[in-house]
Amino acid sequence: MVLLTMTKSDDPFHAPDGMADGQKMGQANGSPRSSQVAACLPNRHHGETASCRFLSESSPLLNKADSIESYEAVASEPDDDVQPDAMVVATTSSGGVCVTWQSEAKHLASSSASLLVTYVLQYSINVVSVFAAGRIGKVELGAVALANMTTGVTCLAPFMGLATSLDTLCAQAYGDGRGHLVGIQCQRMVVFLSLLSVPVAVLWAYSEEILVRAISNAESARLASLYLRVMIFALPGIIVFEAGKRLLQAQGLFKETTYVLLVTAPVNVLLNWLLVWKLELGFVGAPIAVAFSRTLLAVLLVLYVKLVNGSQCWGGLSMKAFSNWWPMVYLALPGMIMVAAEWFIFDIITFLSSRLGTDYLAAQSILVSVTTLLYHIPFAVSVAASTRVANLIGAGLVDAAKAAAKVATVAAFIICALNFSTYIIMRFRIPLLLTSDPAVIMLTAQAMPFVALEQVFDSLCAGAHGLLRGVGKQSIGGPVNLIGHYLVSLPVCLILGFHCSWKLDGLWAGIAAGLLIVALVEYGYLLTIDWHTACAEAEARNTAG
């Protein structure tokens, strides 16, 4: 990537030979504002004629000249008040984009903020059920925790991981100007996940026989199984929402899912109170509230797309949803491994901490709760970056994609520093928010430096995962995460935690070691990736439909 320091005398918008004078950017009107994005977009479907314009920051994503109407850039008149230190990316001779670091950073921050609210509210749906059921008694608290862990391992982690293939397919198709293909890819994912939900539903329906053998408390197993049987009714809502939010994100519509959750999250709280306490349904009221809320999420999202915004890429139901699954499956399976591998390793570490004693398990529960909540920050940036990069890759804009990737990487390092500082400075205050037990507070605070280190590498990995999804290279991330978590993290956890008697400190140090390996390998690969090949692969997938 070539970066130029732009002054008034520079002409970074030099048009290729043969382009009409009226199409040459910046020559007639002067230099653009540093807060604008100047775009020369090649028309891949209609030859090399470029359509050049200035894009304001209100244009969420950059697209080709023949993109669907909703994705058209907003033209604006440039002037000569450019900042001397504005950084721009060199364009290719066949067209491209010139982007400022300021515009990319603002776009990433805006998108990430909306996604952060979305993920925190979505996370709250299950958390509220824990509080509602936990207030009934210890057995009910253990049962809902067991049920939530089971839904995570058997449904949420695999389904969310598989759906990450849409982060690549939908965003690249939209960047390529093929809006209709975005809707078809979402339909394929809905059909795919619906088929997979059948064995999940059967497993949940007969989960009591399994859970009774897995835990010693038969009543907890019975209640957890009851929770899972009710959650079968939530499966369609989970599937439609995971696919539907990708339909919107591919179009640069990040706030829409936030609006839906701003309605659903309070409804979920109200339903838990109403069903568990007011109507005195007891424990079963919690899963009913969650299942209803998950379904409501999907219904409201569909209504929003149909009635308000986002339907530009929906061409109706299509039989194409039942064909050409291989590109989706090829990206979905390693994407699932990337998500599930890390999800499962934390469940394993929590189980190992229970072998250390009750106080250690309590401290581990606090640490997992806090890190899960704060992880939504780098994860939101990761999703925003993957969408941005995938869109630019789909449009064939290599230099702009590189710039977006570099800004996202810088953002990941900034988040690392902030998270690390937060954990170190607040190491004694954080546990006070969740417990008053002196022993648990001390164990939590003692492990916090290792947690802070783990969060540094976890944030870096989140950024790398997003960039890999953006360029369609989940096939790299899947194996790397398996190796990092299960051939590095797990053995190191066992050695440090038990053999070396580091206990909880050793468990978190082991996770940090595995994440370090994952981060080094994934960023090393991203440094050597052929971006032009990634664009060609995206074009081939989009052409195949």
TORNU-591224 format. One record per residue (C-alpha): residue in one letter; y, x, z. Coordinates in steps of 0.2 Angstrom, whole numbers, always signed. Example, Ala and Ser with C-alpha at 12.3 -4.5 7.8 and 13.67 -1.06 7.14 Angstrom:
<atoms>
<res A, py -22, px +62, pz +39> .
<res S, py -5, px +68, pz +36> .
</atoms>
This chain:
<atoms>
<res M, py +0, px +0, pz +0> .
<res V, py +17, px +7, pz -5> .
<res L, py +32, px +3, pz +6> .
<res L, py +49, px +6, pz +0> .
<res T, py +65, px +6, pz +10> .
<res M, py +77, px -6, pz +1> .
<res T, py +95, px -3, pz -1> .
<res K, py +108, px -11, pz -12> .
<res S, py +105, px +1, pz -26> .
<res D, py +86, px -1, pz -26> .
<res D, py +78, px -12, pz -39> .
<res P, py +61, px -16, pz -33> .
<res F, py +60, px -32, pz -44> .
<res H, py +59, px -23, pz -60> .
<res A, py +50, px -34, pz -72> .
<res P, py +36, px -28, pz -84> .
<res D, py +41, px -24, pz -102> .
<res G, py +40, px -38, pz -113> .
<res M, py +46, px -51, pz -100> .
<res A, py +61, px -61, pz -104> .
<res D, py +77, px -56, pz -97> .
<res G, py +79, px -73, pz -88> .
<res Q, py +63, px -70, pz -79> .
<res K, py +68, px -53, pz -72> .
<res M, py +70, px -55, pz -53> .
<res G, py +86, px -48, pz -45> .
<res Q, py +94, px -41, pz -60> .
<res A, py +106, px -55, pz -63> .
<res N, py +108, px -61, pz -45> .
<res G, py +108, px -46, pz -35> .
<res S, py +96, px -41, pz -21> .
<res P, py +87, px -55, pz -10> .
<res R, py +91, px -58, pz +8> .
<res S, py +79, px -48, pz +20> .
<res S, py +73, px -64, pz +27> .
<res Q, py +67, px -71, pz +10> .
<res V, py +51, px -68, pz +1> .
<res A, py +54, px -64, pz -18> .
<res A, py +39, px -68, pz -28> .
<res C, py +33, px -64, pz -46> .
<res L, py +17, px -74, pz -47> .
<res P, py +5, px -71, pz -62> .
<res N, py -3, px -86, pz -70> .
<res R, py -21, px -82, pz -70> .
<res H, py -26, px -97, pz -80> .
<res H, py -13, px -96, pz -93> .
<res G, py -11, px -78, pz -98> .
<res E, py +1, px -65, pz -90> .
<res T, py +17, px -74, pz -91> .
<res A, py +25, px -73, pz -74> .
<res S, py +35, px -86, pz -65> .
<res C, py +48, px -77, pz -54> .
<res R, py +57, px -85, pz -39> .
<res F, py +63, px -82, pz -22> .
<res L, py +53, px -90, pz -8> .
<res S, py +61, px -95, pz +8> .
<res E, py +52, px -94, pz +25> .
<res S, py +49, px -112, pz +24> .
<res S, py +36, px -110, pz +11> .
<res P, py +21, px -107, pz +22> .
<res L, py +10, px -98, pz +9> .
<res L, py +12, px -89, pz -8> .
<res N, py +3, px -97, pz -22> .
<res K, py +1, px -95, pz -41> .
<res A, py +14, px -103, pz -53> .
<res D, py +2, px -117, pz -58> .
<res S, py -2, px -122, pz -40> .
<res I, py -3, px -140, pz -34> .
<res E, py +14, px -148, pz -31> .
<res S, py +13, px -147, pz -12> .
<res Y, py +12, px -129, pz -13> .
<res E, py +27, px -125, pz -24> .
<res A, py +39, px -112, pz -18> .
<res V, py +56, px -117, pz -12> .
<res A, py +69, px -109, pz -23> .
<res S, py +85, px -101, pz -16> .
<res E, py +99, px -91, pz -22> .
<res P, py +100, px -73, pz -16> .
<res D, py +115, px -63, pz -12> .
<res D, py +120, px -45, pz -9> .
<res D, py +119, px -45, pz +10> .
<res V, py +103, px -37, pz +11> .
<res Q, py +99, px -26, pz +27> .
<res P, py +97, px -8, pz +22> .
<res D, py +81, px -6, pz +33> .
<res A, py +72, px -21, pz +25> .
<res M, py +54, px -16, pz +21> .
<res V, py +46, px -23, pz +5> .
<res V, py +30, px -20, pz -4> .
<res A, py +29, px -14, pz -22> .
<res T, py +24, px -26, pz -35> .
<res T, py +11, px -24, pz -49> .
<res S, py +16, px -23, pz -67> .
<res S, py +8, px -40, pz -70> .
<res G, py +17, px -48, pz -56> .
<res G, py +15, px -50, pz -38> .
<res V, py +26, px -52, pz -23> .
<res C, py +39, px -43, pz -13> .
<res V, py +38, px -47, pz +5> .
<res T, py +48, px -42, pz +20> .
<res W, py +40, px -37, pz +36> .
<res Q, py +51, px -49, pz +45> .
<res S, py +46, px -64, pz +35> .
<res E, py +27, px -60, pz +37> .
<res A, py +30, px -58, pz +56> .
<res K, py +39, px -74, pz +57> .
<res H, py +26, px -83, pz +47> .
<res L, py +12, px -76, pz +58> .
<res A, py +21, px -80, pz +74> .
<res S, py +24, px -98, pz +69> .
<res S, py +7, px -101, pz +63> .
<res S, py -1, px -93, pz +78> .
<res A, py +9, px -103, pz +90> .
<res S, py +3, px -119, pz +83> .
<res L, py -15, px -113, pz +83> .
<res L, py -14, px -107, pz +101> .
<res V, py -8, px -124, pz +107> .
<res T, py -22, px -132, pz +96> .
<res Y, py -36, px -121, pz +104> .
<res V, py -30, px -122, pz +122> .
<res L, py -30, px -141, pz +120> .
<res Q, py -47, px -142, pz +112> .
<res Y, py -54, px -130, pz +126> .
<res S, py -47, px -142, pz +139> .
<res I, py -58, px -157, pz +133> .
<res N, py -74, px -149, pz +141> .
<res V, py -64, px -141, pz +155> .
<res V, py -58, px -158, pz +161> .
<res S, py -76, px -165, pz +162> .
<res V, py -81, px -150, pz +173> .
<res F, py -67, px -155, pz +185> .
<res A, py -71, px -173, pz +184> .
<res A, py -90, px -171, pz +188> .
<res G, py -87, px -157, pz +200> .
<res R, py -77, px -168, pz +211> .
<res I, py -93, px -179, pz +214> .
<res G, py -103, px -165, pz +221> .
<res K, py -111, px -147, pz +219> .
<res V, py -126, px -154, pz +210> .
<res E, py -116, px -163, pz +197> .
<res L, py -105, px -147, pz +195> .
<res G, py -120, px -137, pz +191> .
<res A, py -126, px -150, pz +179> .
<res V, py -111, px -151, pz +169> .
<res A, py -109, px -132, pz +169> .
<res L, py -127, px -131, pz +162> .
<res A, py -124, px -144, pz +150> .
<res N, py -108, px -136, pz +143> .
<res M, py -117, px -120, pz +142> .
<res T, py -131, px -128, pz +132> .
<res T, py -119, px -137, pz +120> .
<res G, py -110, px -121, pz +117> .
<res V, py -126, px -111, pz +113> .
<res T, py -135, px -124, pz +103> .
<res C, py -120, px -132, pz +94> .
<res L, py -102, px -127, pz +96> .
<res A, py -105, px -108, pz +93> .
<res P, py -116, px -110, pz +78> .
<res F, py -106, px -124, pz +70> .
<res M, py -89, px -116, pz +73> .
<res G, py -96, px -99, pz +66> .
<res L, py -104, px -108, pz +51> .
<res A, py -87, px -117, pz +48> .
<res T, py -78, px -100, pz +47> .
<res S, py -84, px -98, pz +29> .
<res L, py -71, px -111, pz +25> .
<res D, py -57, px -100, pz +32> .
<res T, py -62, px -89, pz +16> .
<res L, py -67, px -102, pz +4> .
<res C, py -54, px -115, pz +6> .
<res A, py -39, px -103, pz +8> .
<res Q, py -44, px -93, pz -7> .
<res A, py -47, px -108, pz -17> .
<res Y, py -29, px -115, pz -12> .
<res G, py -21, px -98, pz -16> .
<res D, py -30, px -99, pz -33> .
<res G, py -21, px -115, pz -37> .
<res R, py -38, px -125, pz -36> .
<res G, py -33, px -138, pz -23> .
<res H, py -47, px -150, pz -28> .
<res L, py -60, px -136, pz -23> .
<res V, py -53, px -136, pz -5> .
<res G, py -59, px -154, pz -3> .
<res I, py -76, px -150, pz -11> .
<res Q, py -79, px -135, pz +0> .
<res C, py -75, px -146, pz +16> .
<res Q, py -87, px -159, pz +10> .
<res R, py -101, px -146, pz +7> .
<res M, py -98, px -140, pz +25> .
<res V, py -99, px -158, pz +32> .
<res V, py -116, px -161, pz +23> .
<res F, py -123, px -144, pz +28> .
<res L, py -118, px -146, pz +47> .
<res S, py -124, px -164, pz +47> .
<res L, py -142, px -158, pz +41> .
<res L, py -142, px -145, pz +55> .
<res S, py -136, px -158, pz +68> .
<res V, py -153, px -167, pz +66> .
<res P, py -163, px -153, pz +75> .
<res V, py -149, px -151, pz +88> .
<res A, py -149, px -170, pz +92> .
<res V, py -168, px -169, pz +94> .
<res L, py -167, px -154, pz +106> .
<res W, py -154, px -163, pz +116> .
<res A, py -164, px -179, pz +117> .
<res Y, py -179, px -170, pz +124> .
<res S, py -169, px -157, pz +134> .
<res E, py -175, px -162, pz +151> .
<res E, py -193, px -156, pz +148> .
<res I, py -185, px -139, pz +144> .
<res L, py -172, px -138, pz +157> .
<res V, py -184, px -143, pz +171> .
<res R, py -194, px -127, pz +167> .
<res A, py -178, px -116, pz +166> .
<res I, py -170, px -120, pz +182> .
<res S, py -176, px -124, pz +200> .
<res N, py -166, px -139, pz +203> .
<res A, py -174, px -154, pz +195> .
<res E, py -159, px -166, pz +198> .
<res S, py -147, px -154, pz +190> .
<res A, py -159, px -153, pz +175> .
<res R, py -160, px -172, pz +174> .
<res L, py -141, px -174, pz +175> .
<res A, py -138, px -160, pz +162> .
<res S, py -151, px -168, pz +150> .
<res L, py -142, px -185, pz +153> .
<res Y, py -125, px -176, pz +148> .
<res L, py -133, px -169, pz +132> .
<res R, py -141, px -186, pz +127> .
<res V, py -124, px -194, pz +127> .
<res M, py -116, px -179, pz +118> .
<res I, py -127, px -183, pz +103> .
<res F, py -114, px -196, pz +99> .
<res A, py -101, px -183, pz +98> .
<res L, py -110, px -173, pz +84> .
<res P, py -102, px -182, pz +69> .
<res G, py -84, px -180, pz +77> .
<res I, py -87, px -161, pz +80> .
<res I, py -93, px -159, pz +62> .
<res V, py -79, px -168, pz +54> .
<res F, py -65, px -160, pz +65> .
<res E, py -71, px -142, pz +62> .
<res A, py -71, px -145, pz +43> .
<res G, py -55, px -156, pz +43> .
<res K, py -44, px -143, pz +52> .
<res R, py -49, px -130, pz +39> .
<res L, py -43, px -142, pz +25> .
<res L, py -26, px -142, pz +33> .
<res Q, py -26, px -124, pz +38> .
<res A, py -29, px -119, pz +20> .
<res Q, py -13, px -128, pz +15> .
<res G, py -3, px -119, pz +28> .
<res L, py -3, px -135, pz +39> .
<res F, py -6, px -128, pz +56> .
<res K, py +4, px -140, pz +67> .
<res E, py -6, px -156, pz +61> .
<res T, py -21, px -152, pz +72> .
<res T, py -9, px -149, pz +86> .
<res Y, py -2, px -166, pz +84> .
<res V, py -19, px -174, pz +84> .
<res L, py -24, px -165, pz +100> .
<res L, py -8, px -169, pz +109> .
<res V, py -14, px -187, pz +108> .
<res T, py -32, px -184, pz +111> .
<res A, py -31, px -172, pz +126> .
<res P, py -22, px -184, pz +137> .
<res V, py -33, px -198, pz +132> .
<res N, py -48, px -187, pz +137> .
<res V, py -40, px -184, pz +155> .
<res L, py -37, px -203, pz +157> .
<res L, py -55, px -208, pz +151> .
<res N, py -63, px -195, pz +163> .
<res W, py -53, px -203, pz +178> .
<res L, py -56, px -221, pz +172> .
<res L, py -74, px -219, pz +169> .
<res V, py -80, px -207, pz +182> .
<res W, py -69, px -214, pz +196> .
<res K, py -60, px -230, pz +193> .
<res L, py -75, px -239, pz +185> .
<res E, py -87, px -229, pz +196> .
<res L, py -99, px -224, pz +182> .
<res G, py -101, px -208, pz +191> .
<res F, py -108, px -192, pz +182> .
<res V, py -112, px -201, pz +165> .
<res G, py -93, px -206, pz +163> .
<res A, py -89, px -187, pz +160> .
<res P, py -100, px -185, pz +144> .
<res I, py -95, px -202, pz +138> .
<res A, py -76, px -197, pz +139> .
<res V, py -80, px -181, pz +130> .
<res A, py -90, px -189, pz +116> .
<res F, py -77, px -202, pz +114> .
<res S, py -63, px -189, pz +113> .
<res R, py -72, px -178, pz +101> .
<res T, py -75, px -193, pz +90> .
<res L, py -56, px -198, pz +92> .
<res L, py -51, px -181, pz +86> .
<res A, py -60, px -183, pz +70> .
<res V, py -54, px -201, pz +67> .
<res L, py -36, px -196, pz +70> .
<res L, py -37, px -181, pz +59> .
<res V, py -44, px -191, pz +45> .
<res L, py -30, px -204, pz +47> .
<res Y, py -17, px -191, pz +48> .
<res V, py -23, px -183, pz +31> .
<res K, py -24, px -200, pz +23> .
<res L, py -8, px -208, pz +29> .
<res V, py +4, px -193, pz +33> .
<res N, py +1, px -176, pz +25> .
<res G, py -13, px -165, pz +19> .
<res S, py -22, px -176, pz +6> .
<res Q, py -15, px -166, pz -8> .
<res C, py -32, px -156, pz -9> .
<res W, py -43, px -172, pz -6> .
<res G, py -49, px -178, pz -23> .
<res G, py -61, px -191, pz -15> .
<res L, py -80, px -189, pz -12> .
<res S, py -89, px -179, pz -25> .
<res M, py -107, px -176, pz -30> .
<res K, py -102, px -157, pz -31> .
<res A, py -104, px -157, pz -12> .
<res F, py -123, px -157, pz -14> .
<res S, py -123, px -142, pz -26> .
<res N, py -118, px -123, pz -27> .
<res W, py -121, px -120, pz -8> .
<res W, py -125, px -102, pz -10> .
<res P, py -107, px -95, pz -9> .
<res M, py -104, px -106, pz +7> .
<res V, py -121, px -101, pz +15> .
<res Y, py -118, px -82, pz +11> .
<res L, py -102, px -82, pz +21> .
<res A, py -107, px -95, pz +34> .
<res L, py -123, px -86, pz +41> .
<res P, py -114, px -69, pz +45> .
<res G, py -99, px -79, pz +51> .
<res M, py -110, px -88, pz +63> .
<res I, py -117, px -72, pz +69> .
<res M, py -100, px -65, pz +72> .
<res V, py -95, px -80, pz +83> .
<res A, py -112, px -83, pz +92> .
<res A, py -116, px -65, pz +95> .
<res E, py -101, px -63, pz +107> .
<res W, py -103, px -80, pz +114> .
<res F, py -121, px -77, pz +119> .
<res I, py -118, px -60, pz +126> .
<res F, py -105, px -67, pz +139> .
<res D, py -118, px -80, pz +144> .
<res I, py -131, px -66, pz +146> .
<res I, py -119, px -56, pz +157> .
<res T, py -115, px -71, pz +168> .
<res F, py -134, px -73, pz +171> .
<res L, py -135, px -55, pz +175> .
<res S, py -121, px -56, pz +187> .
<res S, py -130, px -70, pz +196> .
<res R, py -144, px -57, pz +200> .
<res L, py -130, px -47, pz +210> .
<res G, py -127, px -61, pz +223> .
<res T, py -117, px -77, pz +225> .
<res D, py -100, px -68, pz +227> .
<res Y, py -103, px -58, pz +211> .
<res L, py -107, px -74, pz +202> .
<res A, py -91, px -82, pz +208> .
<res A, py -81, px -67, pz +203> .
<res Q, py -89, px -67, pz +186> .
<res S, py -85, px -86, pz +184> .
<res I, py -66, px -82, pz +188> .
<res L, py -66, px -68, pz +175> .
<res V, py -74, px -78, pz +162> .
<res S, py -63, px -92, pz +164> .
<res V, py -47, px -82, pz +163> .
<res T, py -53, px -71, pz +149> .
<res T, py -58, px -86, pz +139> .
<res L, py -41, px -94, pz +141> .
<res L, py -31, px -78, pz +136> .
<res Y, py -43, px -75, pz +122> .
<res H, py -35, px -90, pz +113> .
<res I, py -20, px -79, pz +109> .
<res P, py -28, px -65, pz +99> .
<res F, py -40, px -78, pz +91> .
<res A, py -25, px -89, pz +85> .
<res V, py -17, px -74, pz +77> .
<res S, py -34, px -70, pz +69> .
<res V, py -36, px -87, pz +61> .
<res A, py -18, px -87, pz +55> .
<res A, py -20, px -70, pz +48> .
<res S, py -37, px -74, pz +39> .
<res T, py -29, px -89, pz +31> .
<res R, py -14, px -80, pz +25> .
<res V, py -24, px -65, pz +18> .
<res A, py -37, px -77, pz +10> .
<res N, py -23, px -87, pz +2> .
<res L, py -15, px -71, pz -6> .
<res I, py -32, px -64, pz -11> .
<res G, py -35, px -80, pz -20> .
<res A, py -19, px -79, pz -29> .
<res G, py -23, px -61, pz -34> .
<res L, py -8, px -54, pz -25> .
<res V, py -16, px -38, pz -18> .
<res D, py +0, px -29, pz -12> .
<res A, py +6, px -45, pz -2> .
<res A, py -12, px -47, pz +5> .
<res K, py -11, px -29, pz +11> .
<res A, py +6, px -32, pz +19> .
<res A, py +0, px -47, pz +28> .
<res A, py -15, px -38, pz +34> .
<res K, py -5, px -23, pz +41> .
<res V, py +7, px -35, pz +50> .
<res A, py -8, px -44, pz +58> .
<res T, py -15, px -27, pz +63> .
<res V, py +1, px -23, pz +72> .
<res A, py +1, px -40, pz +80> .
<res A, py -16, px -37, pz +87> .
<res F, py -11, px -20, pz +95> .
<res I, py +4, px -28, pz +103> .
<res I, py -7, px -42, pz +110> .
<res C, py -18, px -28, pz +117> .
<res A, py -4, px -20, pz +126> .
<res L, py +2, px -37, pz +133> .
<res N, py -15, px -42, pz +139> .
<res F, py -19, px -26, pz +146> .
<res S, py -3, px -25, pz +156> .
<res T, py -6, px -43, pz +162> .
<res Y, py -23, px -40, pz +169> .
<res I, py -17, px -24, pz +178> .
<res I, py -1, px -30, pz +185> .
<res M, py -9, px -47, pz +190> .
<res R, py -26, px -41, pz +196> .
<res F, py -24, px -47, pz +214> .
<res R, py -14, px -63, pz +210> .
<res I, py -25, px -70, pz +196> .
<res P, py -40, px -73, pz +208> .
<res L, py -29, px -82, pz +220> .
<res L, py -26, px -96, pz +207> .
<res L, py -45, px -100, pz +208> .
<res T, py -52, px -95, pz +225> .
<res S, py -47, px -91, pz +243> .
<res D, py -62, px -82, pz +247> .
<res P, py -57, px -64, pz +252> .
<res A, py -74, px -56, pz +246> .
<res V, py -73, px -65, pz +229> .
<res I, py -54, px -60, pz +227> .
<res M, py -58, px -42, pz +231> .
<res L, py -73, px -41, pz +218> .
<res T, py -62, px -49, pz +205> .
<res A, py -48, px -38, pz +207> .
<res Q, py -59, px -22, pz +208> .
<res A, py -67, px -27, pz +191> .
<res M, py -50, px -31, pz +183> .
<res P, py -46, px -14, pz +176> .
<res F, py -63, px -14, pz +166> .
<res V, py -59, px -32, pz +161> .
<res A, py -42, px -26, pz +155> .
<res L, py -50, px -13, pz +144> .
<res E, py -63, px -25, pz +137> .
<res Q, py -49, px -37, pz +132> .
<res V, py -40, px -23, pz +123> .
<res F, py -55, px -20, pz +112> .
<res D, py -59, px -39, pz +111> .
<res S, py -41, px -42, pz +104> .
<res L, py -43, px -29, pz +91> .
<res C, py -60, px -36, pz +86> .
<res A, py -52, px -53, pz +84> .
<res G, py -39, px -46, pz +72> .
<res A, py -53, px -37, pz +62> .
<res H, py -64, px -53, pz +62> .
<res G, py -49, px -62, pz +54> .
<res L, py -46, px -49, pz +41> .
<res L, py -64, px -49, pz +36> .
<res R, py -64, px -68, pz +34> .
<res G, py -48, px -66, pz +24> .
<res V, py -56, px -55, pz +11> .
<res G, py -73, px -64, pz +12> .
<res K, py -83, px -49, pz +20> .
<res Q, py -92, px -58, pz +34> .
<res S, py -107, px -49, pz +28> .
<res I, py -100, px -34, pz +36> .
<res G, py -95, px -42, pz +52> .
<res G, py -111, px -51, pz +56> .
<res P, py -123, px -36, pz +57> .
<res V, py -109, px -25, pz +66> .
<res N, py -107, px -38, pz +79> .
<res L, py -126, px -39, pz +82> .
<res I, py -128, px -20, pz +84> .
<res G, py -112, px -19, pz +95> .
<res H, py -117, px -32, pz +107> .
<res Y, py -136, px -31, pz +108> .
<res L, py -139, px -12, pz +104> .
<res V, py -124, px -6, pz +113> .
<res S, py -116, px -18, pz +125> .
<res L, py -132, px -25, pz +133> .
<res P, py -141, px -8, pz +137> .
<res V, py -125, px -1, pz +143> .
<res C, py -122, px -16, pz +155> .
<res L, py -140, px -14, pz +162> .
<res I, py -138, px +4, pz +164> .
<res L, py -121, px +4, pz +172> .
<res G, py -122, px -12, pz +181> .
<res F, py -140, px -10, pz +189> .
<res H, py -146, px +8, pz +187> .
<res C, py -129, px +16, pz +191> .
<res S, py -125, px +2, pz +204> .
<res W, py -108, px -1, pz +196> .
<res K, py -112, px -20, pz +197> .
<res L, py -99, px -31, pz +190> .
<res D, py -88, px -17, pz +185> .
<res G, py -103, px -10, pz +175> .
<res L, py -106, px -26, pz +166> .
<res W, py -88, px -27, pz +160> .
<res A, py -88, px -9, pz +155> .
<res G, py -104, px -12, pz +145> .
<res I, py -96, px -26, pz +135> .
<res A, py -80, px -15, pz +132> .
<res A, py -92, px -1, pz +125> .
<res G, py -99, px -13, pz +112> .
<res L, py -83, px -20, pz +107> .
<res L, py -76, px -3, pz +105> .
<res I, py -90, px +1, pz +92> .
<res V, py -87, px -16, pz +83> .
<res A, py -68, px -12, pz +82> .
<res L, py -70, px +5, pz +76> .
<res V, py -83, px +1, pz +62> .
<res E, py -74, px -15, pz +56> .
<res Y, py -57, px -7, pz +55> .
<res G, py -65, px +8, pz +47> .
<res Y, py -72, px -3, pz +34> .
<res L, py -55, px -12, pz +31> .
<res L, py -47, px +5, pz +28> .
<res T, py -59, px +8, pz +14> .
<res I, py -60, px -9, pz +6> .
<res D, py -56, px -11, pz -12> .
<res W, py -44, px -26, pz -12> .
<res H, py -45, px -28, pz -31> .
<res T, py -63, px -31, pz -30> .
<res A, py -60, px -44, pz -16> .
<res C, py -49, px -53, pz -28> .
<res A, py -61, px -52, pz -42> .
<res E, py -75, px -59, pz -30> .
<res A, py -63, px -73, pz -24> .
<res E, py -60, px -78, pz -42> .
<res A, py -78, px -78, pz -47> .
<res R, py -82, px -90, pz -32> .
<res N, py -67, px -101, pz -37> .
<res T, py -72, px -102, pz -55> .
<res A, py -90, px -106, pz -51> .
<res G, py -83, px -121, pz -41> .
</atoms>
